[in-house]
Amino acid sequence: MILLFLSSGLFLGWSLGANDAANVFGTAVATRMVKFRTAAIVTGLFVVVGAVFAGAGTTATLGDLGAVNALGGSFMVALAAALSVMWMTRAGLPVSVSQAIVGAIVGWNLFTGTGTDVPSLVKIVSSWIACPILAAGFAAVLYLAVRALIDRVRIHLLELDALTRYLLIAVGAFGAFALGANNIANVMGVFVPAFPARTFQLFGAVNVSAAQILFLVGGLAIAIGVFTYSERVMQTVGKSLFKLNPVTALVVVLAESLVLFLFASQGLESWLVARGLPPVPLVPVSSSQAVIGAVIGIAVVRGGRGIKFGVLGRVAGGWIATPVIAALVAFLGLFVLQNVFGVTVRRPVAFELTSSAIRRLADQGAWEPEFGLLTGTRFASEREFRAALSRGTGLDASALEAVFSAAAIDSFVIDRLRLAGLDPSVLSPAQIGAVAALLSSSYRHAWELEDALAAGSSEWAPLPDTRANRIANKALESELRYVFDTFRVQPRAP
């Protein structure tokens, strides 16, 4: 059954390989500097490596937008995104898989009545605007630098041709790695919160997370997409928008790769924060947007002549239509899946102002007298609870989120079997010791378990919210999610 649900993610990975991943070598293949077979092999290999070893950062950001918590919902969200991308690919348009999956997640939020995290959505949409602009800037600077270097060195034409071919392959490998790291969240990110298994043990010694297994499978699906259906989009990117020569093709691939790397590198984020610099958000961005931005950047430097604005308009129209189509398909598909086939598309989350939730809100100064009318009532969904809070209270969005966080009902039991399975490569000895001290305890709210862990070890306590502590607190959030996923008691199917 799990493989059946994952099939839509594999389809989406294939679609990404046929569309977005093709952009890594699109300009090189279109200019006949690299054979398609060579490009496909290099892309397939390095996209898998990037997905498995560096794909966690953007996955967390996508999860903040909307945590699809049931495999049925994950299946339809991925399917809606894949269908949207497939339709655009058949039209020869290099659309954005990132936009498709974001649109599908918003469709899931609308169908289930789950609130869309607006700051995360703004961050993602802002990256869609920044991505082609950054790529255009990188490409313009790189083109001027490369042209100046060639004029100064005066390398022979044949030597320049051979060097460009090798550099295109090397830069393409870097771009494929960055693409896998950045875009694997689009393919398998929606399955991570809903996946039932958390850790696998290989050869009786090596612990591999379920996320890494998902990323490996998704990376292989992307590679298959590159091999089987990517040449048409490569030609659209490489020839239809602006005529490129081998040197400009190299600049385009390098500019695109740098942009994807910027939005995917957790190491770069840590380096910037450690030096007091604002970090680049870890957000899945579109390689199509990056490539087209880079092509336009070179075209502008060369006077703007030769840009085919008709093709550019069609591509931009595809970018706008993709998330809207994906949201509509996801909404309708979820309705059919739930009401016709009886598939669970969302794990129900109840809300109740319990005595402990009331104390927490009072301690935070967020308690309102009007809440007294709601105490003792259990609300079966976020939609019902939100509607009840909206009547008779004038809370702003941040205050409402505090109430939601305090009142969300969950179920955690610290049992011996799951405790023994905690991965020491994820948690420190002190953190595992704090969990062990809670053996046989149970909790109805996630924050209750979080507070109990913080009381047991300072390593579970968040640091003051400063720029310097941002990376450490972000890592702590990931560790808490790991504990929640490990000890959460799933409700029995009716």
Secondary structure, DSSP 8 states (H G I E B T S, - for coil): -HHHHHHHHHHHHHHHHHTTGGGGTHHHHHTTSS-HHHHHHHHHHHHHHHHHHH-HHHHHHHHHH----SHHHHHHHHHHHHHHHHHHHHTT----HHHHHHHHHHHHHHHHT----HHHHHHHHHHHHHHHHHHHHHHHHHHHHHHHHHHHH---HHHHHHHHHHHHHHHHHHHHHHHHHHHHHHHHGGGTTT-S--EEEETTTEEEEHHHHHHHHHHHHHHHHHHHH-HHHHHIIIIISS---HHHHHHHHHHHHHHHHHTT-HHHHHHHHHTT----------HHHHHHHHHHHHHHHTTSTT--HHHHHHHHHHHHHHHHHHHHHHHHHHHHHHHTS----S----EE--HHHHHHHHHTT---GGGGGTTT-EESSHHHHHHHHHSS----HHHHHHHHHHHB---EE--HHHHHT--TTTS-HHHHHHHHTTTT-EESSHHHHHHHHHHH-GGGS---S-GGGHHHHHHHHHHHHHHHHHHB------
